[in-house]
Each structure stands twice: as structure tokens, then as C-alpha cells.
Amino acid sequence: MDEVAGAIADPVRRDILVMLRQGPLSAGEIAERFEVSRPAVSRHLRVLRASGLVVDTPVGRQRLYELAPDRLTELADWLAQFARPSGWQHRLDALDTEVHRTRRERRARPATEERTA
């Protein structure tokens, strides 16, 4: 997870990942969309490849880079704990809390109270 977080820390690498959502691109196609040099783009691609966020496939004399989004799942799951539930999720969480509270109260009541209720 740390390797993935480090790889996406750079805005150029995040932009590359967004571009690759549309489909595979060569290093040249990626580089022409940035103001940085081709060697700099190659270094960014190397970091993304090392983290497992992209895979490269040789096609003739060039390599096509493709997004491998599965590596983001662990990081996304970890980050989800900081998101506040909204909408239905918030209501369902509140219902779950109320159900557990009611069950706990029923277990805490003496048996004689339950018979008279």
C-alpha cells in the first residue's frame, strides 16, 4: 500500500493514470501531453510500473502502457474509513446502531420485567 501511495503522490503520475483510463498508450503519446521531458515521463512510468499501477506490453518497437487498477483497491479500502457516510449509508448505520442498542438493553433487563411487559 505504501508503494502505491508513494506512486500516486506526484501529480504527473496521477495525470498519467487518468489518461490510461481511456486505454493503452505508448510512452511517446503520454509524453506529448506534458510539458516535462520524455526522460522525465519515462521515470514516472518506471515508478508506476514498479508499484504495479501500470503494466507495459511491447508492441513492435514501442511499449504500450495500460492501467492496472486492482493495485488501488487496498489503498481505497484504507482511505474509505475516513469518509463520512452520507445518504442511505448514514441512515443504515444509524439503524444498525439502534438495533444493537435495543438488543443490549433487552439482555440487560431482568427476566421478571420481560414477563410483565
PAZAPA-4460 file (N, C-alpha, C; in steps of 0.05 Angstrom, whole numbers, plus 32768, in hexadecimal, padded with zeros to 4 digits):
% residues 117
    n_x    n_y    n_z   ca_x   ca_y   ca_z    c_x    c_y    c_z   seq   type   mol
   8010   7FE8   8000   8000   8000   8000   8012   8019   8000     1      M     A
   8028   8019   800F   8039   8030   8010   8045   8036   7FF5     2      D     A
   804C   8021   7FE6   8058   8025   7FCB   8043   8033   7FB8     3      E     A
   802B   802A   7FBA   8016   8036   7FA9   8011   8053   7FB1     4      V     A
   800F   8058   7FCC   800B   8074   7FD5   8022   8086   7FCC     5      A     A
   803A   807C   7FCD   8051   808B   7FC4   8050   8091   7FA6     6      G     A
   8047   807D   7F97   8046   8080   7F7A   8031   8095   7F72     7      A     A
   801B   8096   7F80   8006   80A9   7F79   800A   80C5   7F86     8      I     A
   801F   80C8   7F96   8024   80E1   7FA3   802B   80F7   7F90     9      A     A
   8036   80F0   7F79   803E   8104   7F65   8027   810B   7F52    10      D     A
   8021   8124   7F4D   800B   812B   7F3C   800E   8122   7F1F    11      P     A
   8027   8121   7F15   802B   8117   7EFA   8023   80FA   7EF8    12      V     A
   802B   80EA   7F0B   8024   80CE   7F0B   8006   80CA   7F0D    13      R     A
   7FF9   80DB   7F1E   7FDB   80D9   7F1F   7FCF   80DF   7F04    14      R     A
   7FD9   80F4   7EF7   7FCF   80FB   7EDC   7FD3   80E4   7EC8    15      D     A
   7FEA   80D7   7ECA   7FEF   80C0   7EB8   7FDA   80AA   7EBE    16      I     A
   7FD4   80A4   7ED7   7FC1   8090   7EDD   7FA5   8097   7ED2    17      L     A
   7F9E   80B0   7ED4   7F84   80B9   7EC9   7F84   80B6   7EAB    18      V     A
   7F9A   80BC   7E9E   7F9B   80B9   7E80   7F98   809C   7E79    19      M     A
   7FA4   808A   7E88   7FA4   806D   7E82   7F88   8061   7E87    20      L     A
   7F76   806F   7E94   7F5B   8064   7E98   7F4D   8061   7E7D    21      R     A
   7F55   8071   7E6A   7F48   8070   7E4F   7F52   8059   7E3E    22      Q     A
   7F69   804D   7E46   7F74   8037   7E37   7F93   8039   7E36    23      G     A
   7FA0   8025   7E2B   7FBD   8024   7E2A   7FC8   803B   7E18    24      P     A
   7FDF   8045   7E21   7FED   805A   7E12   800B   8053   7E12    25      L     A
   8019   805D   7DFD   8036   805A   7DFC   8042   8070   7E0D    26      S     A
   805C   806C   7E14   806A   8081   7E24   806B   809B   7E14    27      A     A
   806E   809A   7DFA   806E   80B2   7DEA   8054   80C1   7DEB    28      G     A
   803E   80B2   7DE9   8023   80BE   7DEA   801E   80CB   7E06    29      E     A
   8029   80BF   7E1A   8026   80CA   7E35   8037   80E3   7E38    30      I     A
   8050   80E1   7E2E   8063   80F7   7E31   805A   8110   7E22    31      A     A
   804D   810D   7E0C   8046   8125   7DFC   8030   8135   7E0A    32      E     A
   8023   812A   7E1E   800E   8138   7E2C   8018   8148   7E44    33      R     A
   8032   8147   7E49   803E   8154   7E60   8054   8168   7E57    34      F     A
   8059   817C   7E69   806E   818F   7E64   8089   8184   7E6C    35      E     A
   808A   816F   7E7B   80A4   8163   7E84   80B1   8153   7E6E    36      V     A
   80CA   814D   7E71   80D9   813F   7E5D   80D1   8122   7E5B    37      S     A
   80D7   8115   7E45   80D1   80F9   7E41   80DF   80E7   7E56    38      R     A
   80F9   80ED   7E5C   8106   80DD   7E71   80F8   80E0   7E8C    39      P     A
   80ED   80F8   7E92   80DE   80FB   7EAB   80C4   80EA   7EAB    40      A     A
   80B6   80EA   7E94   809E   80D9   7E92   80A6   80BC   7E95    41      V     A
   80BC   80B4   7E89   80C6   8098   7E8C   80CB   8091   7EA9    42      S     A
   80D6   80A3   7EB8   80DB   809E   7ED5   80C0   809B   7EE3    43      R     A
   80AD   80AC   7EDD   8092   80A9   7EE9   8086   808E   7EE2    44      H     A
   8088   8086   7EC9   807D   806C   7EC1   808B   8055   7ECF    45      L     A
   80A5   8058   7ED4   80B4   8043   7EE2   80A9   8041   7EFF    46      R     A
   80A4   8057   7F0C   809A   8056   7F27   807E   8049   7F28    47      V     A
   806D   8051   7F15   8052   8045   7F13   8053   8027   7F0D    48      L     A
   8066   801F   7EFC   8069   8003   7EF6   8073   7FF4   7F0E    49      R     A
   8087   7FFF   7F1D   8092   7FF2   7F35   807D   7FEF   7F4B    50      A     A
   806A   8001   7F4C   8055   7FFF   7F61   803F   7FEC   7F58    51      S     A
   803F   7FE4   7F3F   802A   7FD2   7F35   8011   7FE0   7F2C    52      G     A
   8012   7FFB   7F2A   7FFB   800A   7F21   7FF7   800A   7F03    53      L     A
   800D   8005   7EF4   800B   8003   7ED7   801B   7FEA   7ECF    54      V     A
   8013   7FDE   7EB9   8023   7FC9   7EAC   802A   7FD2   7E90    55      V     A
   8040   7FC8   7E87   8049   7FCF   7E6C   804B   7FB6   7E5B    56      D     A
   8044   7FBA   7E42   8045   7FA4   7E2F   8054   7FAD   7E16    57      T     A
   8069   7F9E   7E0F   8078   7FA6   7DF7   8067   7FA0   7DDE    58      P     A
   8065   7FB5   7DCD   8057   7FB2   7DB3   806A   7FBE   7D9E    59      V     A
   8077   7FAD   7D8F   808A   7FB7   7D7C   80A1   7FC4   7D8A    60      G     A
   80A7   7FDD   7D82   80BE   7FEB   7D8E   80B5   7FFC   7DA6    61      R     A
   809C   7FFC   7DAD   8093   800D   7DC3   8086   7FFC   7DD8    62      Q     A
   8081   8008   7DEF   8073   7FFB   7E05   8059   8009   7E09    63      R     A
   8044   7FFA   7E0D   802A   8005   7E14   8026   8002   7E31    64      L     A
   801E   8018   7E3E   8019   8018   7E5B   7FFB   8017   7E60    65      Y     A
   7FF4   8007   7E73   7FD7   8002   7E79   7FD3   8003   7E97    66      E     A
   7FBD   800F   7EA0   7FB6   8011   7EBC   7FB0   7FF6   7EC8    67      L     A
   7FBA   7FF2   7EE0   7FB5   7FDA   7EF0   7FA7   7FE2   7F0A    68      A     A
   7F8D   7FE9   7F09   7F80   7FF6   7F20   7F7D   7FE4   7F39    69      P     A
   7F81   7FCA   7F37   7F7D   7FB9   7F4F   7F90   7FC1   7F66    70      D     A
   7FA7   7FCC   7F5F   7FBA   7FD3   7F74   7FB0   7FEB   7F85    71      R     A
   7F9C   7FF9   7F7B   7F91   8010   7F8A   7F7D   8007   7F9E    72      L     A
   7F73   7FEF   7F9D   7F5E   7FE5   7FAE   7F65   7FE6   7FCB    73      T     A
   7F7C   7FDC   7FD3   7F84   7FDC   7FEF   7F86   7FF9   7FFA    74      E     A
   7F92   800B   7FEA   7F94   8026   7FF3   7F78   8033   7FF5    75      L     A
   7F67   802E   7FE2   7F4C   8039   7FE2   7F3C   802F   7FFA    76      A     A
   7F3F   8015   8001   7F31   800A   8018   7F3B   8017   8032    77      D     A
   7F55   801B   8034   7F60   8028   804B   7F56   8045   804E    78      W     A
   7F56   8054   8038   7F4D   806F   8038   7F2F   8072   803E    79      L     A
   7F20   805D   8038   7F03   805E   803C   7EFB   8061   8059    80      A     A
   7F0C   8059   806B   7F06   805C   8087   7F04   8079   8090    81      Q     A
   7F0F   808B   8080   7F0F   80A8   8087   7EF7   80B7   807A    82      F     A
   7EE9   80AA   8069   7ED2   80B7   805B   7EBA   80B5   806E    83      A     A
   7EAB   80CA   806F   7E93   80CA   807F   7E7C   80BF   806F    84      R     A
   7E6D   80AD   807B   7E57   80A2   806C   7E42   80B8   8066    85      P     A
   7E35   80B6   804F   7E21   80CA   8048   7E09   80BB   803C    86      S     A
   7DF3   80C9   803B   7DDB   80BD   802F   7DD2   80A4   803D    87      G     A
   7DCC   8090   802D   7DC2   8077   8038   7DD6   8069   804A    88      W     A
   7DEF   806A   8043   7E03   805D   8054   7E02   8068   8071    89      Q     A
   7DFF   8082   8073   7DFE   808E   808E   7DE5   8084   809D    90      H     A
   7DCF   8082   808F   7DB6   8079   809C   7DB8   805B   80A3    91      R     A
   7DC4   804B   8092   7DC7   802F   8098   7DDA   802B   80B0    92      L     A
   7DEF   803B   80B2   7E01   8039   80C9   7DF2   8040   80E2    93      D     A
   7DE2   8055   80E1   7DD2   805D   80F9   7DBF   8047   8101    94      A     A
   7DB2   803A   80EE   7DA0   8024   80F4   7DAF   800D   8101    95      L     A
   7DC6   8006   80F6   7DD6   7FF1   8102   7DDE   7FF7   811F    96      D     A
   7DE5   800F   8124   7DEB   8018   813F   7DD3   8015   8152    97      T     A
   7DBC   801D   8148   7DA3   801B   8158   7D9C   7FFE   815E    98      E     A
   7D9F   7FEC   814A   7D99   7FD0   814E   7DAC   7FC4   8163    99      V     A
   7DC5   7FCA   8162   7DD8   7FC0   8176   7DD2   7FCA   8192   100      H     A
   7DCA   7FE4   8194   7DC4   7FF0   81AE   7DAC   7FE2   81BA   101      R     A
   7D97   7FDE   81A9   7D7E   7FD1   81B3   7D84   7FB5   81BC   102      T     A
   7D94   7FA6   81AD   7D9B   7F8A   81B6   7DAA   7F8A   81D0   103      R     A
   7DBC   7F9D   81D3   7DCC   7F9E   81EC   7DBA   7FA5   8203   104      R     A
   7DA7   7FB7   8200   7D95   7FBE   8215   7D83   7FA6   821D   105      E     A
   7D7A   7F97   8209   7D69   7F80   820F   7D78   7F6B   821F   106      R     A
   7D91   7F67   8218   7DA1   7F53   8227   7DA7   7F5C   8243   107      R     A
   7DA8   7F76   8247   7DAE   7F81   8262   7D96   7F81   8274   108      A     A
   7D7E   7F7F   826A   7D65   7F7F   827A   7D63   7F65   8289   109      R     A
   7D5A   7F67   82A2   7D56   7F4E   82B1   7D3F   7F3E   82A5   110      P     A
   7D3E   7F25   82A8   7D2A   7F13   829C   7D0E   7F1A   82A5   111      A     A
   7D0A   7F23   82BE   7CEF   7F29   82C8   7CE4   7F41   82B9   112      T     A
   7CF4   7F55   82B2   7CEA   7F6C   82A3   7CDF   7F64   8288   113      E     A
   7CEC   7F51   827B   7CE5   7F49   8260   7CC9   7F3B   8261   114      E     A
   7CC4   7F2C   8277   7CAA   7F1E   8278   7C93   7F31   827C   115      R     A
   7C97   7F46   828A   7C82   7F59   8290   7C7E   7F6D   8278   116      T     A
   7C91   7F6F   8267   7C8F   7F82   8251   7C7F   7F78   823A   117      A     A
***
